[in-house]
Amino acid sequence: MQIHPLFWLVPVASIVALSMAWVFFKSMISADEGTPRMKEIAEYVRKGAMAYLKQQYKVVFIVFIVLAALFAFMAYGLGVQNPWVPFAFLTGGFFSGLAGFFGMKTATYASGRTANAARKSLDSGLKIAFRSGAVMGLTVVGLGLLDIAIWFIVLSQFYTEGSAALITITTTMLTFGMGASTQALFARVGGGIYTKAADVGADIVGKVEADIPEDDPRNPATIADNVGDNVGDVAGMGADLYESYCGSILSTAALGAVAFAATDFQLNAVIAPMAIAAVGIFLSLIGIFLVRTKEGATMRDLLKSLSLGTNVSAVLIAAATFGILYGLGLENWLGLSFSVISGLAAGVIIGQATEYYTSHSYKPTQAISAAGQTGSATVIIKGIGTGMISTCIPVLTIGVAIMLSYLCANGFDINMDPASISKGLYGIGIAAVGMLSTLGITLATDAYGPIADNAGGNAEMSELGEEVRHRTDALDALGNTTAATGKGFAIGSAALTALALLASYIEEVKIAVQRMADEGNAVMQEMITKISDIPSFMDYFQVNLMNPRVLVGAFIGAMAAFLFCGLTMEAVGRAAQKMVVEVRRQFKEIAGILEGTGTPDYGRCVEISTRAAQHEMIVPSVLAIIIPIAVGLLLGVAGVLGLLVGGLCAGFTLAVFMANAGGAWDNAKKNVEEGNFGGKGSFAHKATIVGDTVGDPFKDTSGPSLNILIKLMSMVSIVMAGLTVAWSVF
């Protein structure tokens, strides 16, 4: 198959991204790490983070070997799957884990240097933290596009003839997304349990019971808390968005292969999402270099400096999209360009809405701080209410983006004929690509958060001056908001990606049926003639709201979101209880800790979090894989489609609620600590600490894990499509 010349921009962009990530990493490493005490603390965190990641990868390796063996059996034993799937699955997981590893390694070296740079100026600290976060962003997009480029080149050598070749290539590539999703879920859940067990334990015993400051070196859980910021919010988030990024590009490419199968534009439609993502890398780099601030900057000033970089990149990619799609000569290139813009606009709106509901510069979070004057119960009530209300704008925004991208792509054809539906679905997919096209800088703003948080911890434990601590507190507060915004962005992109994957599932079922029909299966030979397009597919499998299999599947999908959250919340609770007991024991048994003359056993707390995370992450993660398989075998294709719709709707809304409520509680505490409503040590402060403690697993464990859940269930369903068709009860 002849590859379009524009495709070669994809591997070039990936190499540029990885090269710039290396440049930023070397620049950060060359900066001074500070005093001997600062270096000692940073080394504690580095060792703890790497020890955890090593243990996590051991567990994930076993899971991957088992699943790869299962896929190999399905491909070579049962003949219900493409033989490339086991290999694609493994590479997806490998690159996802590699992206998280590089990001976390950078973060653990950057936090001490950020604290030391803050001794000089606020701008110096911001630059080191943000450009170190950019290493994570550029590594994710670089490795993602590199993986896509390699697979496309390889598969193009084996599938060379006809429009069916591109459909087979793109759906095969889509399955490596399951590897990325599986790795991402383990990283998110395990990292989330680790970090929140340490954080909750440190807060309850340290700040509430012992009345000592956050990140105080006398607290035995402090190092574990700092380690957790890296394994959860850097390695976990990196693996999460790697999976979203690749999933959106690959699902859109697969939809393009189908929507334009009978035209001369098929290859161009497949290349388009890859090209948009490639150009997005170059434009993200421009935005990264624009981020800077001035001494004495307020929270709004800091937010504006980050917004400048992200918004400039978004505007530039919007303009570039018109040129890319026009250059590819796609039919209705103008409408598709507006589909991309609808995705970009949705990402910006969701980010701004998240900022409004979680930043203490605005009324919702300030009201939670004020509620602290009447106790922790009113803080929790107010935070839950704020989180629930905050779901309205993201849900409506995604709804509008779906409709606009669908209609723009199919020329506002509302007749629902097969060609119109396919092109509309391609528009939804390319809108997801648009939302994620500037991931290089968007993820940089997110990874910046835990680096700034650790810098504040390093400054506190190293007993740096009040002015330095004030600067790191400002960077940390900004990081809380950018982290919340990043979670909202990740959840929004997950909704569009999951919808595109839903359409890709239909195509994968058709391919599985065709494969079995070609092997002489008479039932499949008859079936393939009746599911040639989406309307006939829906009719044949009775995918409608009057089919009880669809409704039961939808209920199970909605239930899965709540079950998953319940399991992860309880996991954090159990792990945090162990941490609380250990910190209390050390305060009681190790002489001189609270006086500052004794040395806490930091390693024991790191060990507790590590073991708890490894043990507790297995059940919820495995359930996310088992549920789609079980529904497919018991309820068939109709049940699976119901499951994916129910999981998407409930999971998206629940994820937004939990992420925003948790972010608002966190910044409400920060607002009090800045001197409002009595300041540190006041009644309101202790009440908001309780709210923040409740919100920790909301925003850092259960909430952000849900966007992986809804995509992983889609990916598992796609990979298992052949088994569902061949072995389902109905």
N, C-alpha and C positions, 0 to 999 in steps of 0.2 A: 504494500500500500504506500502510495506517495504521500508524504507528510507535508502539510501546508507550511510555507516558509515562516509564517508568523509564530508557529509553534516553538521555534528555536529560541524565541524570547523567554520562554518558560524556564528552561535550564539555565539560561544566562542570568535571569533575575534571581533564581535560587542561589546561584554562586555569588552574586553581588550581595545578597542579603547575608549569607553566611560569612562573607569576607568582612562586611561592615560590622557584623556582630563580633568578629575577632578583633577588629580595630578598637571598638568600644571597650571590649574586655581588657585588652592590653593597656589602653589608656587608664582604665580604672586601677589595674594592678600596679601601675607605675606611681599612683598617688600614695602618700604617706598614710600608714595605718594608725599612727598616733603613738601614745605612750605605751610603755610595757604592759600596764594594766589593761589598756584597750586591746592590745594584741592578744593578751591572755584570754580575755572574755570572747573575742571573735573566734579564737581557736577552739574553745569549748563548744561554741555553737556549730562550727564547721564539722568537728568530729561527731557530734551528736546527729547532725543532719545526714552525714554520709553513712553512719552506722545504721540509721533507720532505713535509708533508701536501699542499702545493701540487703537488709532483711526483707523489705517489701518486694524487691525484684526476685528474690528466691521463691517467695510464695507465688508471685505472678508467673514466673517461669514454669512452675509445675502446672498451673492452670492452663497456660498456653500450650504446653505439650499435650495435655489431655484433649483439649479442644481441637488442636491441629490433627491429632490422630483420628478423632471423630469425623472431621471433615474429609480426611483422606479415605476413611472407610466409606463415607457417603459417595465420594467421587469415584473411587476405584472398585469398591465392593458392590454398592447398590446401583451405581450409575445414575444417580439423581442430582448430580452436581458437577459443575465445571472442574476439571482436574487442576486448574491453576489456583483454586480457592485456598487450599491449605497454605501455599507459599505466600499468597497475597495477605492472608490473615496474619502470618508471622511478621512480615515486613511492616505492616501497619502498626502492630504493637511495638516493634523494635524502635521505629522512628519516633513514635509518640513518647516512649520512655526516654529515648535519647534527648528529645527536646526538653523534657522536664529535668533531666539530669544536668544539662548544660545551664539551664536557667537557674537552678538551685545552687550550683557550684558558684556561679557569678554572684548571686545574692549574698551568699555567706562570706564572700570576700569583700563585698561592697559596703556592708552595713557599718563596719568599723571605720572605713575610709570616709563614708558619708558623715559620720559623727565628727571625725577629725576635721573634715572640710568645713563643717558648721562652726568650728572654732574661729574660722576666718570670716565667713559671711554666709548669709542665707542662700544667695545665688550659687555659691560654690557647692554647698550641700545638695541643693536641688539638682544641679547639673550631674553630679556623680550618681546620685540615686536614680535620676530619670534615665540617663544613658546606660546605666547598668540594667535597668528594667527593659531598655530597648534591646539588650542582648537577648532577653527572653523572647520578645516580640519578633525580632528578626530571625532568630533560630527556628521558631515555630513555622513561620512562613517559608523560610529557606528550605528546611527539611521536608515540609509538606509538598512544596512544588517539585523538589528533587525526586521524591518518591513517586509522584504522579508522572513526571517526565520519564523516569526510568521504565515504569510499567507500560506507559503508552508506546515507547519505542520498542520494547521487547515484544509486546503482544501484537504490534503492527507487523512484525516479521512472521507471525504464525497465522494470523487471520487477515487475508489479503484481498478477498473478492466480494463484491456486492455490498449493498447497504446493510445486510445482516452482519457483516464483519464488524462494523463500528458498533452496532448494538451489542454484540458479544464482548467486544473489547471493553466498552464502558461499563457494562454490568459486571464483568469480571473484576475490573478495577474497583468498582464500588464495594466489593466484599472486603478489600483490605481496610475499609472503614470500620468493619467490625473489630478487627485487631486493635485499631486505634481507640475505639469506644470501650473495649474491654479493659485495656490498659488505663484509660482515662478514669473509668469508674473506680478501679482499685486505687488509683492515685488520689482521687478526690475523696473517696470514703475513708480510706486508711489515713491519709493526711489530715482530713477533717477531724477524725476521732482523736488522732494524736494531739493536734494543736489545741483542741477544745478541752480535752482532759487536763492538759497542763494549765491552760488559761483559767478554766473554772476553778481548779484546785488552788492555783496561786491567788486568785481573787478572793475566794471565800475565806481562806485561812489568813492570807497576808493582809489584804486591804480591809476586809470586814472585821475579822476577829482580832488580829494583831495590830491593826491600825498603822501599818507601815506602807510607804508609797509603792506604786506600781514599779516593777523592775528593780526593786530594792535588792541588793546582793545578799541580804540576810534571808531572803525567801528561797528555800531549796528548790522550788518549782520554776524559778525565773529562767534558768538556762533551758529547761525543757520547753517553756513557753516560747522562747525566742527560736528554738529549733523548729517548733511547730509552725511558726509563721512561714518558714521556708518550705517545709515539706507539704503544707496544706495550700498556702496561697501562692506559691511560686511553682513548685513541681506539679501540684494538682491542677492549678489553673492552666499551666502550660499544656499539659496533656489534654485537658478538657477542650481548650480552644484549637489545639492542633486537630482534634477529631472533628470539631465543627467546621473548621476551615476546609479540610479535605473532603468532608461529607458534602458540603454545599457545592464545591466544584465538581465532584464526581457525580452526584445525583443530577446536577444540571446538565453535565455532559451526556449522561445516559438518556435524559429526557430529550435533549437536542437530537440525539441519534434516532430516536423514535419519531419525534415531531416532524423532522425534515427527511425522513427515510426515503420518500419518493421524489426528492428534489436534488438539484445540483448543490444545494447548500448544506448537506448533511455534515460533511467534514468540518466546514466552517462553524456550524452550530456547536459542534463538539469542542472545537478549539476556543471558541469565544470566552467561556468562563475562565479558562486557564490564562488567556491573554489579559483579561481584565485584572485577574489576581496578580499577574506578573507586573503589569504597569503600576498596580497599587503599591508594590514594594518600593519602586523608585520614588513615588510621590509621598510615601510614608517617611522616607529618609529626609525629604525636605521639611516635613512637619517636625521631625525629631530635632533638627538643628534650630528650629524657631523657638524652642522652649527655653525661657530664661526669666529671671525676675529681679527685683531690687531689694535692698536691705529695708527691713521694716514693713514688708508687704503684708497686707491683711489676707484673710482667708479668700476673700473675693478676688484679690489681686493674683493669688496663687492659682485659683481656679481658672482665671482668665488666661494666665500664661500657658496652662495645659490645654485649655480650650482652643487657643490660637493655633497650636500645632495640629490638633486633631481636626479642627474645622477647615483649615487651609488644605490639608490632605484630602478631606472629603470633597471640597469644592473642586479641587484639581482632578480627582478621579471621575467626578461627575462629568466634567468637560471632556476628559480624555475618552470616556466611554463612547461618546458620539463618534469620535474619530476611529476607534477600534472597530466598532460594529459596522460603520460605513465602509472601512477598509476591507472588512471581511466580505462585503457585498451581501449581507444577510437580507432576506426578504423581511420587510417591515423593520428595518434597522432602527428607524426613528422611534417606533413604539417600544422596541426592546430597550432602547437607551433610557426611555422614561421609566421602564420597569426597574432598571438598575437604580435610577434616582429615587424611586419610591422606597427601595430597600435602604439606601443611604439615609434618606430623610427619616425613615422609621427608626434607624439606629440612633440618629441625633436626638430625635424627640424622646425616645425611651431613656437615653442618657440624661437629658435635661430633666425629665420627670423624676428620675431616680435621684439626681442631685437635689432637686427641690424637697423631696420627702426625707432625705437622709442627711443633708448638710445642716450643721447648726447655725448657718447663716440665714436660714429660713424658718418660717413660723411653725411648721409641723414638729420639727425636732426641738425647737425652743419650747413648745408647749409641753413636750414630754419632760424636759428639764424642770419646768415650772410645776409639773405634777409631782415631782420629787419632794416638794415641800409638804405634801400630805401623806407620803409613805411609798413603799415599794409596790404595794398593790395597785395604786393609781398609776404609777409609772408603767407597770405591765399592761394594765387595761388600756391606757392611752397608746402605748406602742403597738398593741395588737390591732386596735382600731385604725391607727395610722397605716399600718401594713396592709390591712384589708382595703382601705380606701385607695391606697396607692396602686392597686391592681387595675383600676379603671383605665387610666391613660395608656399603659402598655398594651392592654388587651384590645382596646379600641384602635390603637395605632397599628397593631399587627393586622387587625381585621381590615382596616382601610388599605394597608400596604398589600395585602393578599388580593383584594378586589382590584385595586389600581394596576398592580403588576400583571394580573391575569388579563384584564381588559386591554391594557396597552399592548400586550404581546400578541393578542389575537385580533387586533384592529377593531376592538369594541363590538365583536360579534357575539351576540347573546343567544344564538340559536342552538348552542350545545351540540353541534355536529361533531363527529370524531376528530376531524382536522383542527377545528376551533379549540376543542378541549385540550388536545395535545400541545398546541402552541401556547395556550393560556397557562398550562402547567409549567411549560418551559420558562415562561415569564416569571412565575413565582420562584422557580429555582434560581434564575439569574438575579432576582431581587435579593435573595439570600447571599449570593456571591457579592453583590454590591455592598451589602451591609458589612461583610467581612473583608472587603478588598483593602481596607486600610488597617488591617489587623496588626501590622508591624508597629504602628504608633499606638493603636488602641490598647493592645496588650502591654505595651511599655508603660502606659499610665496605670495599668492594674498591677503589674509586677513591681512598680515603684513603691506601692503601699507597704508591703512587708519589709522592704529594704529600709524605708524611713522608720518603720516601727522598731526594727532591730537597732537602728542607729540611736533612737531615743533610749532604748534599753541599755545600750553600750555606754551612752553618755551618763545615765543615772548610776550604773554600777561602777563606772570609772570616776564618779564624783567630779565631773567637769563643772564649770561655773554655771551660775544661774542663767546667764545670757545664752550660753550654748544650749542649755536644756530648753530654754524658751524657743530657740530656733528649731531644735529637733521636734519639740511638741507641735510647732506650726506645720512642719513637714509631715509629722505623723497624722495630725488631724486632716490634712489634705489627703493623705494616703487612705484614711478611712472612707472619705467621700469617693475618691477615684476607684477604690476597691468595690464599693457599693455600685458605682456607675458601671464598672466592668462586669459585675455579676448581672446587672440588668441587661447590658448589651449581650452577654453570653446567652442569657435566657431567651432574649428576643430573637437572636440569630438561630437558636435551637428550634424555635417554633417554625420559622420559615424553612429551615433545613429538614425538619421532621416531616413537614407537609410535602416537600419535594421527594423525600424518601418514600412517603406513602404511595406516590405515583410510581416511583421506581419499583416498588414491590409488585405492582400489577404487571409491569413489564417482565420482571424476573419470573413470575408465575408462568407467563406466556412462553418464555424461553425454556423453562423447565418442561412444560408440556410438549413443546416442539422437539426438545431433545429426546424425550421418551417416545414420541411419535416416530421420529426418525429411526429409532431402534426397533420398530415393529409393534409397539403397543397399540392394539386396535382401539382401546378406549380413548387413549390420548389422541389418536389420529382423528377420531370423530370430534373430540373436544376442541382441537385446535381450529377447526373450521368454524366454530361457534363463538370464539373469543377474539376475533381479529382486531377489534378496536375497543376502546374503553366502555362505550354504552353497551355493546353486546357482551362484554366481559361482565359488567354489573348485572345484566339480565340473566346470564347463564348461572352465575354463582349466587343470585338472589341477594345482592348487596343493597338492601333497602331497610328502612326503619320498621317495617312490619315483619321482618325476619327475626325471630327470637335469637338466632345465633349472633346476629349483628348486635342486638341489644345486650345480650349476656356478655359478649366480648367487650362492649363499651363499659359496662359496669365493672368488669374485671380490670380493665385498663385504668379507670378512675381509682378503684380500690388499690391497685398496685402502687400508685403514687403515694397514697396515705400510708400503706403498709411499709413502703420503703422509708418514708420519713420517720414513722414510728420506730422502726428497727434501728435506724441510725441515731435518733434522739436518745433512745434507751441505751445504746452502746456508749454514747458520750457520757450519759449519767453514771453508768457502772464504772467506766474508766475514771471519771472525775472523783467518784467516791473513794476509789483506791488512792488517788492522789491526795485527797484531803486527809485521809488517815495517815499517809506517810509524812506529809508536811507537819501535821500536828505532832506525830511521834518525834520528828527531829527537833521541833521547838522544845519539846518536853525533855528529851533524852540527851541531846548534844549541848553541852554547857557553853554558854556565852554567845549563842547565835544572835539573839535579839539585842545583845549589848554590842555586837560587832566584833567581839574578840574570838568567837568560835567560827569554824568553817563548815558550812552546810555540805551535805552529801548530794551534790548536784547529779552525779551519775546515777544514783538510785532512782531519782524522779524521771530521768531520761529513759531508764530501763523500763519503768512502769508504763510510761506512755507508749513505748515501742511495742512491748508485748501486748498491751491492750489493743492497739491499733491492728496488729497482725491477726489477732484472734477475732476481733469484732467485725472486721471488714468482710469476712468470707461469706457469711449467710446472706446479707442484703445484696452483695455483688452477684453471687451465684443465682439468687432468686430472679434477678433481672434477666438472666439468660434462660432460666428454666421456664418462666411464665409464658413467653411467646411460643416456645416449642410445645408446651402442653396444650395451650389454646389451639395451636395449629393442628395438632393431632386429634383433639377432641371436637373442635368446632369448625375446622376447615378454613378455607380462604375467607369466607364471609365473617367468621368469628375473629380472625386475625385483623381484618380491616376495622372491625368494631373496636378491638383491643387498642389498636394504634390511635384511632380517633379519640377514644375515651382517655387514654394515657396522655395524649398531647394536650387536650383541653384542660383536664384536671391538673396535670403536672406543670403546665406553663403558668397557670394562675396561682397555684400553690407555691411555686418557686419564687415568683415575683413577691408574693406576700411575705414569705419567710426572709428573703434577702433584704427587702426594704425595712421590715420591722426590726431585724437584727442590726442593720446599719444605723437606723434612727436611734435605737437604744444606745449603741456605742457612742455616737456623736452627742447624744444628750448628756452622757457622762462627761465627755470632753468639754462640753459647754459649761457645765458646773465647775469643772476643774480650772477653767480660765477666770474664775472669780465671780461667776453669776450665781444667784440664789444661795449665797453663803460660802461658795468656793470649796476647796479641798477640806475634808474632815467634817463638813457640815452634815446635818440630817439629810438634806436633799442629795448630797454627794453619796452617802451610803445607800440611799434608795435607788439612785441611778446606777450604782455599781451592781445592785441586784438585777435591775433591768438588763444591764449589759451582759451579765452572767447568763441570764435566760436567753438573750439574743445571740450569744456566741454560737451554739450549735445550729440556731436558725440560719444565720448568714454564712457560716463557714463550713458546715457539714451537710445538713439535710437539704437546705435550699439550693445551693449550687450543684449538688449531686443530681437533682431532679432533671436538669437539662440534659445530662448524660443518659439518664434512665430512659427518657422518651426517645432519644436517638438510638440507644443501644437496642431497645426493643424493636425498633424499625430495622436496624442492621441484622439482628438475629433472625427476624422474620424473612428478610431478603435472602440470607444465606441458607435458611431452612425451607425455602419455597418449594424446592423439589420434593423434600420429604413430606411436606404438608399435602401437596397434590397427590402423591403416591400412596400415603398411608393414613390420611385423615378418616375419622369415623364417618363424618357427613360428607 
